[in-house]
Amino acid sequence: MTIRTLFAAAAAAGLVVAPISAQAASRHPAPIAKGEKIAENPWIPWVVALAVALAIILVVTDDDPSSP
């Protein structure tokens, strides 16, 4: 076999396989465990509230005399 016939065979095989590989597989969402739902984690809002309160306290109690 020559290189030309090998390339022709590979091209023909690629044309046959391409439509099969181009078909989309059916996709289903992964199941979510109970612990992975963000709404059921009560500590996340508390951490955000604590960070906001700390930022407010730092801004209010700033005693730098050079700031206007």
N, C-alpha and C positions, 0 to 999 in steps of 0.2 A: 504494500500500500504506500502510496506517496503521501506527502504532507498535504497536498491539495485534497485528496479524498478524505483524509482524517478531519480537516477543517470543515469539509462539506457534511460529513457525518455528525460532527459536533454541532454545527449550525442547525441541522435537521432535528437532532435530538433536543436542542434548546427550544426550537419552535413548538415541538410537541409538548414539552414539559412546562413551558411558560404559562399557558392558560390554566393548567392545573394548580400551579403554585400561586397564581394571581387571585384565586378565589379566596374570599374572606372566610375565616373560620368563625363559628358562632362564639361570641364572647359573653360571659356572664360575670357580673360583679362579684368580687370576693366577699364572703360573709364577714360581718363586723362583729367582733366579740363585744360583750357588754362593757368591758373596761376601756375600750378604745373610743367610745363615744365621748366627745368633748363636753357635751351638755351634762353628762352624768358625773363629771369630775368636779366636785364642789370646791376644790382647793385652787383652781385656776382663777376664778373671780376674786378670791381672797388675796392671791399674790398680786394681781393687777391693782386691786384697791390699795394694798399696802405700798406698792411702788408709787402710785399717784399721791397718797398721803405723805410719803417720805419726800417726794419732790416738792410738794406744797410747803411742808415744814422747812425744808432747806431754803426755799425762796423767801419765805416770810421772816425767818430768823437770820437773814444775812446781815451781819454787822460791819460790812466793809465801808469805812468812812469815805473812800474815794468814789464810790458809786453814787450816782445822782438820786 
